[in-house]
Amino acid sequence: MYMYMYVIPTHTHTHTHIMLYMYMYMYIYIYIHVCIYIVAVCDVLQAPAASITAGIAADNLVVAIFFITLFAIANQVGLF
């Protein structure tokens, strides 16, 4: 996948940290493409601009909650 093209500093991180970076890049990659798909589907369905904005805002909220939860779990486990 495209996530391997990013440079991950390996000299200061353990294998677990490297895997977390890889998952983070993967989720960011998927998130960007989902936003593109939302706009494309709304364009095909000729949805009003307010619907596109509301859909992307709702998606941003869900992803923000997901990342906050993910980092809170990683912090509680002791990875950060």
Secondary structure, 3 states (H helix, E strand, C coil): CHHHHCCCCCCCCCHHHHHHHHHHHHHHHHHHHHHHHHHHHHHHCCCCHHHHHHHHHHHHHHHHHHHHHHHHHHHHHCCC
